[in-house]
Amino acid sequence: MLDVGLVKALANTNRLLVLDWLRDPRAHFPPQRDGDLVREGVCALYIAEKLGVSQPTCGEHLKVLSQAGLVRGKKIKQWVFYRRDEERIAQVKEMMSGDW
């Protein structure tokens, strides 16, 4: 059964964009000084910039995605880096493709 948090996470175009970009971060984001784009994830500042939104707005999107288990954050120094949780995304795809 799909929970409300998951539906909320998937019901927003900006959040879907973030998930798409994080699928191949090297194609969508510049190299970072701290943290590898693939291993550690993408700095929230780069995600906010690419979305064209403020850092607090981006933070809210990332919070919703995190609460749904679709992304994971990792703090490095004073920044938080985000990457997709591929295992959880596979589970969600399986749930959504099943019989209702």
Phi and psi in degrees as a GROMACS rama.xvg file:
@    title "Ramachandran Plot"
@    xaxis  label "Phi"
@    yaxis  label "Psi"
@TYPE xy
-77.3776  134.665  LEU-2
-93.3035  163.223  ASP-3
-60.8492  -40.1619  VAL-4
-61.9296  -38.7397  GLY-5
-68.0385  -44.9949  LEU-6
-61.1435  -42.7348  VAL-7
-59.9336  -42.6928  LYS-8
-62.8148  -38.7772  ALA-9
-87.0418  -6.86523  LEU-10
-93.0102  13.7418  ALA-11
-127.567  128.106  ASN-12
-58.6947  -42.4995  THR-13
-63.0638  -39.528  ASN-14
-67.734  -37.6266  ARG-15
-65.2582  -37.2913  LEU-16
-61.4775  -45.5687  LEU-17
-59.5143  -45.6924  VAL-18
-60.3944  -40.3911  LEU-19
-65.6612  -46.4029  ASP-20
-62.41  -39.0304  TRP-21
-72.762  -13.5577  LEU-22
-63.5622  -37.1834  ARG-23
-137.48  75.1229  ASP-24
-62.0028  -31.0585  PRO-25
-67.1624  -27.3076  ARG-26
-79.5248  -19.0384  ALA-27
-116.552  -13.1365  HIS-28
-133.763  150.249  PHE-29
-73.7634  162.12  PRO-30
-59.0774  148.878  PRO-31
-109.567  152.301  GLN-32
-70.3611  -42.62  ARG-33
-113.175  135.119  ASP-34
79.4903  130.696  GLY-35
-75.2601  135.659  ASP-36
-55.7495  -36.996  LEU-37
-88.1676  -49.8228  VAL-38
-69.5111  -50.0429  ARG-39
-94.7655  -26.1155  GLU-40
110.55  -174.851  GLY-41
-103.101  134.593  VAL-42
-61.1327  136.425  CYS-43
-56.4464  -30.2046  ALA-44
-62.6033  -40.756  LEU-45
-67.3915  -37.4308  TYR-46
-65.9055  -44.1073  ILE-47
-60.9514  -43.5967  ALA-48
-62.4151  -45.2124  GLU-49
-67.0521  -36.4222  LYS-50
-71.3586  -23.4644  LEU-51
75.3838  33.6754  GLY-52
-126.063  167.294  VAL-53
-70.2317  162.278  SER-54
-61.3136  -41.4472  GLN-55
-63.3872  -38.1245  PRO-56
-65.7277  -44.0754  THR-57
-62.465  -41.9045  CYS-58
-58.0547  -38.0438  GLY-59
-66.615  -43.5328  GLU-60
-59.7326  -45.5818  HIS-61
-67.0703  -34.1394  LEU-62
-63.0699  -45.5423  LYS-63
-63.1628  -43.7387  VAL-64
-63.782  -39.3379  LEU-65
-66.3169  -44.1895  SER-66
-63.9652  -30.1446  GLN-67
-80.6133  -8.1311  ALA-68
82.1085  11.9528  GLY-69
-84.3672  -25.5267  LEU-70
-132.935  159.4  VAL-71
-125.769  137.594  ARG-72
-100.639  146.213  GLY-73
-135.351  122.906  LYS-74
-84.3971  128.007  LYS-75
-130.017  118.501  ILE-76
57.4386  -125.5  LYS-77
-98.4271  6.14496  GLN-78
-109.172  156.484  TRP-79
-115.239  131.35  VAL-80
-111.435  137.278  PHE-81
-118.76  140.538  TYR-82
-140.794  158.594  ARG-83
-69.2548  147.978  ARG-84
-98.7519  92.6617  ASP-85
-62.5872  -33.863  GLU-86
-64.2202  -45.88  GLU-87
-65.685  -41.1147  ARG-88
-62.3217  -39.6587  ILE-89
-63.4776  -40.2374  ALA-90
-62.1113  -43.2344  GLN-91
-63.709  -43.8886  VAL-92
-59.7504  -41.8464  LYS-93
-64.5673  -43.6039  GLU-94
-60.2726  -43.0413  MET-95
-74.0752  -22.9322  MET-96
-90.6538  -8.93668  SER-97
-75.8894  171.799  GLY-98
-72.2623  140.053  ASP-99
